[in-house]
Amino acid sequence: MDTTLQDPLVGQLLDGRYRVEARIAAGGMATVYQAMDTRLDRMLALKVMHPSLATDGAFVDRFIREAKSVARLSHPNVVGVFDQGTDGTYVYLAMEYVAGCTLRDVLRERGALQPRAALDILEPILAALGAAHRAGLVHRDMKPENVLIGDDGRVKVADFGLVRAVDTHTTASTGSVLGTVSYLAPEQMEHGTADARVDVYACGVVLYEMLTGTKPHTGGSVAQVLYQHLHEDVLPPSGLVPGLAPQLDELVALACARDPQHRPQDAVALLSRAQEARAQLTDAQLDVVPPQAKEVPAGGDGAERTDVLPRPAGTAPGVDEAELHRTSRLEVPPEERTTRLRPVPGGTGAPDRRTLPQRRRLLTALAAVLLVFGVGAGVWYINSGQFTTVPAVLDMPQAKAEKTLRDEGLGVKVVRGFSSNVDRGHVMKTDPANGKRIRGNGTVTLTVSRGPNIVTVPDLSGTPVADAKRKLRDRGLIPGTEAREFSDEVAKGSVIRTDPVAGSKRRPDTAVGLTISRGPAVQVPGVLGSKRADAATTLRAAGFQVRFADQPVFSTQDKGTVARQTPAEGGKLGKGDTVTLTLSKGPEMIPVPDVTGKNVDDAKKQLTDLGFQVEVDKPFFFPQDTVDSQSVEAGQKAPKGGTITIKLKGGL
């Protein structure tokens, strides 16, 4: 049965602009519809909050704040937010419409993916999350259902930031929520804390699921899954996929470390590690077919192995086609080409027998000389020639140290450690140590300082937000989520307080939330019934910006005057904030029905259902329950919201 036929919003014009055409999906917080923006003539997705949640003012305020934050995040792998508004009891978001499917659909159809396809999907996910993390946003509900794969192969992440408004729904015992719990980091479950590293953890779980076709922690109840997250490490995916490269095991283990301090600090760092891992894999390792795969894409020669992100057949990510062509040509080395004997005097084409002993002696002597030189060169190569020494890179910035080593032909592996003596981001140790011998193609492990093991949260009160973020980064802390509130003491745009509070001791890479001043609260004056120009003048004089809604509405106010204002009279905003005004089209005129002779209660109900106010005029002596007359004659029109007086019969 098509459930969209029972949905009251389908076919409606929301907010005078968005024509709802079909229901796409429904969740615990909202329902998503396909809709047409009639003003710009484009298809988009509408996320409409459930009416039961729309009555919670605090919830709606947070929903709107988060929507504004996400709307400022512009990235090709993030589902864009175009508009936010309300229409009666409906609170909605207008978002980019992505024609395609979710990663959950792909996993349901394919079971498990080859490493190449898994990385093709993981990398744009991390790029999207990385942009969000650098903007101070944390997703907190990363899972395959929130990864959209367009028909053109583009990967986009949805529902950025909005999950903050529904934290209380993530531990319910429903089957759908059990899926969400599978991607929650241990610290989310145990302490309720969340920074960029909870998204890193969820991405590790998603990668494990793409590689194996199953989640790393499974159970019949939420409690079982929670226990496994808190007490059991994620097992290597190669345990389920024989032949899977160890670099992918390491990538999953790094992202899914139970201690957040052992994970990359954000999605940007994890993306770098994923790209390093991909670069180390051969085509054969990238194209391992998991036993759990339900369908193996056709390829034959192993050229293109995924239909999730199509690309030109015969090439792999990051491979130059010209280089691929050059390396595929077969050329016979000169020493392996056939050599013809040169004819000698006598014309037989064979060497003169008398010259053979002399030639043998010459060749023997030459071979002896070459042997001596060859043995000497071999001894030199074994003892010295294949080795180099580790350059001095101690106390260098990480990027400069990596370049120095790679310029010497050496590989680089980076680990991190605490140091109270070496600046954050600088090299504190190398393995092998400076000056030690290492093979010319060997790998040097750099230990990069994370700064002191414990840092103090600085006092940022009164500091402009840009300076506050810089000071946090200088200490090795991460600027976290931002909240705003009114303050009579702190200038607008400066920090009121931090969370954790100033003076708290924390590990490096801890996220610090900032509460930022909106300046003094200013009470919004009432302008209902005022003319457009007068209302704008009044509000601007009070220090507000003014925005007029595009569509006027029917109202008891005179046509052309203000019918609605948001916030209402008495509400509080900061100076420079915007008040939205909606103008009146005048009252809506409605035909008045004939209620004479009807019971008074029936007459009142009929009139109030049409939108009229009703007054009852009772005779002083012996009033009856029957309507004798009405103030507006039947068939005439009266303004909706206006008052109709009904007079009752009297007498014995």
N, C-alpha and C positions, 0 to 999 in steps of 0.2 A: 504493500500500500504506500502511496506517495504521501509522506507526512507533510510535505510542504503545502498540500491542499488544506491542511488543518491549521496552518500557521496564520494568525490574523495579520501579520505584517506583510506577507507576500501579496504583491499587487498594490500596496499602499505607496504614497509619496511622502517620504519622511522629511520633515523640516522644510517642506515646500521645494525640495531639490533632488533628493535621492529616491528613485523609483526602485522598490525592492522587487526583484524578479524571481529569486529562488533561494531556498535555504541550503547552505553548503555543509555546515557542521554545527553541533551544539556541545557545549562543555559546561563545567560547573559554575563558571563566572558569566559566560555570555554565549550568544548564538551568532554565528557568522553567516551573512547573506551575500549573494551576488546581487549587485545593484548597478543602476545606470545613473551617472551624474548628468542630470538633464541640462545643467547649465553649461558644462564643458563637453558634453556628449562623449563620455568615456566610461568604460566598464571599470568598476572597482569593487572592493570587498567592504562590507559594513559589519563591524563587530558591535552588537547591541547588547548592553548589559541586561541581565535578567531583572525584571521589575522588582523582585524581592530584595535585591541588593541595591537598587537605585533609590530605595527609601532611606538608606543609611548615608547621611550627609558626609560623615568623615570618610567613608569608603569612596563616595563619588569624588570628593575633593582630591583624594590620593590618586584615583584613577585618572583624573584630568591632569594632575601635576606630572605623573609618569608619562602620559601621552605627549605632553609638551616637551619633556626631555627627549623622548624617542624621536619626535618630529625634527629635532635639531640634529639628529644623527643621520648624516647623509653618506651612504656607502652602497656600492653596487650589490653587495651580498646581504643587505638588510632590507626587509619588507618595509617600504616607506609608509609614513603616516601623513595623510593629506589634510585632514580636518577633524575637528571634534565638536560635538554639539549636543543639545537636548531638544526633544520634542515631546512635550507633555511628560509622561512617565518614562520615556525612552531616552537613555543616555547612550551615545554611540561614538564610534571612531570610524572615519573613512580612511581606508588603507589601500595600498597597491594590490591589485588583483593578479595573482600568479596562476596562469593556466598550466596545469601539470598534476603532480602528485606529491606526496610526502615521502620522506625517507622510510617511514614505517611501511608505506605501500610497497616500496622497492624491496625491503627486507622480507615482507610477507610473500612477495612473488618470487624472489630470488633465493631466499634462505640465508645465504652468506655470499660475500663478494670477494673477488680476487683483490690482493693488496693494492694493485694499481687503481682499481675503481674506488676502494676504500679511501685511499689517500687523495684521489681526485675530488672526493666529497668532503673529506675532513679539512683540507687546506682552505677552501672558501669559507667553511664554517668558522675556522679559527681567525681568518681575516676579518670577518664580521664581528666576532666577539672581541678581537683585539681593538678594533676601532671603538667599540662600546667601552671597553675597559679603560682605554686612554682618555675617554670622555667622562669617566667617573660612574659609568653604568654597569650594573651586574645583572645578568639575565636571571639566574637562580632557578630556571626550570628547563635547562637544555635536555632535549630528548628527541628521538626521531620524528615524533609528531610535529615538532616545531621547526623542522627542516623541510623546506619546499624545494622541489626540483622541477623547474619549468620544462615545458615541451621543447624549448630550445637548448636544454642542458644546463641552464644557469641554476646555481644553488643559492638559496636565500634563507635567512634565519628570521623567524617570526616571533612575536610576543615579547619583544625586548622591554624589560623594566616593568611590564604590567603585572608580573607575578608578585611583586612586592605587596600588591593590594590584596592578595589572597593567600598569604602564608598559612592562615589557619586551616586551609583546605588540603594541605599537602600531607597530612598524616591520617586522613580518614581511612576506613577499612574497606573501601570499595575496590572493585577490580581495576578500574581505570586509574585510581590513585596509587594502587600497588605498582603500576608501571612507572609513575612519577617517582615513587620512593626508590626505585631501582637505580635512579641517577643522582640521588642526593648524596652529598659529601658527608663524611662522619661528623664533622663539626656542625653542619646544619642540623643533624638529628640530635646530637648530644647537647650542644650549647645554644643553638638557634642563631649562630653567627654566620655571616656570609660575606666574602669578598670575592675578588676575581678568581681566586683559586678554586672556588666551588664549581665555577664553569669549566675550569681546567679538568677537574675530577670527572664531571659529567661527560666531557668530550672523550676522556679515556675510556669510559664505559661504552659510549657510542662506538668508538673505534673497535673495542673488543667485540661488540655485537655485530658490527659489519664484517669483521674477519671470521667470526665463528658461527654466526646465525643465532646466538643465544646470549643472554645477559650473564655477567660473571657471578652475580648473586641471585639465587632463585629460592623460592619457598612457597608454601601454601598459604602463608599469612604475612601481614605487614611486619609482625614481630620477628619472624624468622629472617626476613630480608634485612631489617634493621640490625639485628644481632650480627649477621655476617658482615655488613658494612663496617660495624664498629670493631669487630674482633678478628676478622679474617682478611688477609691480603688477597688481592685479585691474582688468580693463577695465570701463568703465561698462556696466551692464546695458542701457542704452538703445541700445547698438550692436546688440543682438539683438532689442530690443523698440522699434520706432519709435513715437515719441509718448510714451515714458515720461518722467515729470516729472524735471527736473534735481535736484529735492530728493532723489529716491530714489537717483540716481547719487551725490550727495554723501554720503548716509547710508551706502551700501555702501563708498565710498572711505574714509570716516572709520573705520568699524569694521574694515576690512581693510587698514589702513595697515601696511606691513611693519615699520616702527619702532614698537614698543609705546608709546613716549613720545607718539606722535601720535594714539593711540586714546583714547577715553573711558576713565577710570580703572576703571570697573566697569559692570555691567549697568544699574545705576540711572541713571548718567549717559547711557548709550546709549538707555535708555527715554525719558528726557526729550527727547533729540534726535529720536527717532522720533515722539513725540507732536507736537513742534513741526513736523516735516515734514508729518505728516498734516493739521495745522491749516491749512497753506498750500496744500493741494491742493484743486482743484475736484472736483465729482462726476465730471466727464468724465475728469479725470486719474486718479481713483481707480478708474475702471471701464474703463481701457484693457485690451483683450483681447490678450494676447501671441500672436504667430503660432504659438508652440510649444504653445498650449493645445489639448488633445485634445477638450475638451468645454466649451462656453460655457453657463453656467447660464442658465435661462430668466429673463427679467426684463421685457423689452418696454419699459417706461417707465424702465428704469434704476434702479429702486427698490432691490431687494435683489439683490446680485450674488454672494453666496457661500453655499454650503450647508455650509461647514465650521463656521461659527459663526452659526447661525440667529438672526434677530431679527425683530421685527415688520415686515411688508412695508410699503414706502413710507417707511421712515426709514433714516437713516444714523447711524453712531456719533457721539454727541455732539450730535445735532440735536434740539432740542425740538420735539415734534409740534405744539404750539400755534403756535409761531413759524413752522413750516413751513406751517401752515394759513393764518396771516395773510399771509404773503408770497405765497401762491398766488392770493389773491383779486384780481380785476381790477376796479379802480375807475377811472372816467373822470375825469381832472382837471377842475376847474371851468372852466379856460380853454379846454378842448376841447369843452365841451358846446355844443349848438346854441342860439343866441340869436335870439329872434323880434323883429322890428321892432315897436315900440310904435305904435299908431295915433295920427295927429295930427288936429288939427281939420280937418274936411273929410271925414273918415270913409273915405278910400280905402285907408288902410293904407300909403301911400307918403309920404315926407318932402316938405315944402313946398319947391318949387324955389327960392323966393326966399331961403330960409335956407341953401342950399348954399354960395355963395361965402363968406359969413361964417363958416360952420363950417370950411371948408377953411383959411381964414387962421388960425383959432384952433388947429386941429389941427397946422398947419405950425409955428406958434410953439411949441406944446407939444412937438412932436417935436424941435425944435432944442434946447430946454432939456434934454430927456431925453438927447439925443445928447451934449451937453456933459458932463452928469453921468455918463452911461454910459461915455464915453471916459475921463473922469477916474477913475472907479471901476475900469475895466479896467486903466489904467496903474498905479493903486495896487496892484491885486491881483497884476499881473505882477511888479512890482518889490518889493513888501513883503507884501501881504496873504496870499499862499500860503506864506510862510516863517515860521519861528520860530527861536529860538536854542537851541543845545544847552545844557541845564542843567549846572550844576557837579556832577559826580558822582565826581571823582577822589578816590581813597583811601576811597570808600564800600565797605561790604560789597556783594558782588554782588547779593544779593536786594534790598537797599534801593535800589541804583542802578537795577536793572531796573524796580522799581515807580515810581521818580521819572520815568524816561523814558516809561513807558507811561501814567502819569497825564497827561503832556503830549501824548498821542496818537501818540507815536513808536514805531516798531518797534525791536527789540533783537536783535542778533546777538552771540554771545559767543565769543571766542577766548581762548587762554591763553598766557602767556609767563612767563619767569623774571625775578625782580627781587630784588636784595639789599636794596632800600630799602623796598619796599611789602610789607605783611603778606600772607601767603597768603590768597587768597579776596577780596582787596580790588582795586578798580579801579586800574590803573596807567596807562591811556591810553584815550582815546576818539577815534573817527574818524567824523564831524568832531570837531575839538577843542572844548573848553569855550568857549561864547560865539559860535561860528561859526554862520552861517545854514544852515538845513536846511529842506526842504519839510515842511509840517505833518504829512504822513503818511510821512515818510522813515524810514530805519533807521539807528540809531547802532550802530557796532561797539564793543563793550567788550572791552578786553584785560584779563583778570583775572590777577592774580599767582599763580604757582605756588610762590612763595617763591624762595629761592636756587637757582641751577642745580645746585649740589652741596650735599648735607647730610650731616652726620656721624651715624652710628648711635649713639645714646646707650648708656651703660653702665647696663643695667637689672638687673644681678644683685642678687638679694635684694629686688626691688621687687614688691609685690603685683600680680597680673596686670592688674587693672582700671586701676591707676595706670600700669602699663607701657604699656598700649594708649593711654591718654590722652597720655602723653609722646611716643609715636611719632606720633600724629596731629598734635600740636602742632608737630612738626618737619616735617610734610608727608609722613611715611612711612605705610605701611598695615600694620596688624597682620595678619600672615599666618597660616599654618597653625600649629597647636599640637601639641606632643608632650609627653609626661609621662614622668618617670623618677624613681627614688628618689634621695634626697640626705640625707646626715647633717648637712650644713652649712646648707642653705637650707630655710627654713620651708615647710610645705606650702602650695601655692597661690601661691608667689612664683616669680619668674623665676630660672632657673639660668644660662642663656646665650641669646644671640640668634644668628640666622643671616640675614644676615652678622654677624660678630662686632662688638662694640663698638669704635668708632673707625673703622670702615670708611666710605669716602666713597661715597655713592650719589645717584642722581637722585631728586627728589621722586616720590612715588607708587610707590616701590619697596616691595614686600611684604617684611616682616621676620618670619621665623619665630621662635616663642618655645618654648623648652623649659622646662616648668613643673615644679616640685618636687612629688612625691607624699609628701614627708616621708621619714623613715627607713624602710628596708625591715625588715619584721617577718616572721620565719619562721613558717609556718603549722604548728601542732601537729597530730599525727595523732589522729583520733577514730574511726577505723574500729572497729566492734564495740561502740562506746559507746552507752548509752541516749540517747534524744533529749534529755532535760533535761540529762544530764551533758555531752554533746557541746556543747550551746549554752553552758553555763556556762564550759566550758574555753575556747572560742573567744572569748567576750565578755571573759573575763578577760585574754586576749592582745590585746584592743583591736579585735576584728573585729565587723562586723555578721554576722548569721546568717540565711540563707534556706533553707527546706526545700522541696525539689521537690514538685510536686503529686502525683506518682504513685510509689508504692514499687515496688521491683523484686525479682525473685528473686535470692537471694544465699546464699552459704555462711554468711553472718553470721546470728545468731539473729533471729527475727522481732521488728520494732520497734526494732532497733539500726541504727546507721549502716552502710550498704552501700557508699556512694560519697561522696567529698568532692572539691570543685573550688574552688581548686587542691588538689593532693594534698599529703600530708605533706611538709614540707621546702620547699614553694614559698614565694615571697616576695610580700607585699602591703604596702600602706601601712596605717597605722592608720586605722580607720574604713571600710576596704574590706570587701566582702562575700564570705563563704565559703558556697558552696551545698552542702547536704547532702541525700542521698537515702536514705530509710529502706529497710530490708529487709523483704520479704514472707516471709522464711525461704527455705530451699532449695526448689528445684523438684524434685519427686519424679518419677522416670522409671522405667518398668518395665525390669528387667534381662533381657537376652536369654540364651538358653542357648548357651554357647560351649564346653561340654565336648565332647571328641572332635575339636575343630577345631585346625588348625595354630596355633601360638602367635602368629605375626604376624597372621593373619587375625582371631584373637580380640581382640588388642590394638586393631587398627584398628576393629573393629565397636564396641568399648566406648568408645574415645576419640571416635569420630564422634558418639556419643550424649552426650558431655560428661563422661564419667567419667575419673578418673585410674586408671592400671593399674599394679599391682605383680605381678611374676612370681616365684613360689616354685619354685626348682629343687631337685630331690633331689640329695643329695651324690654318690651313685653313679649313673652312667650315665643322666643326664637325657635325656629324649626331647623332640621338638618338639610333642607332642600334649598338649592340656589335659586333665587328669584330673579336676579339681574347681574350683569357684569359690566365693568367700567369701559371696556373696549368691546364693541359689537363683534359678533362672530363674523369671520371672513376678512375683517380689517387686519392690517399688519401693525405690530408693535415691536419695539427694539428688544432683542434678546438680552435678558438681564433686567429688563424693566419690570415695573410692578403692575399687576392686574388686581383690581379690587372686585371681590364677589360679594353680593349682598344676599343674605338669607331671608327666607319668608318668615313672617311673624303671624301671631294670632292663634286662637284656639283651634 
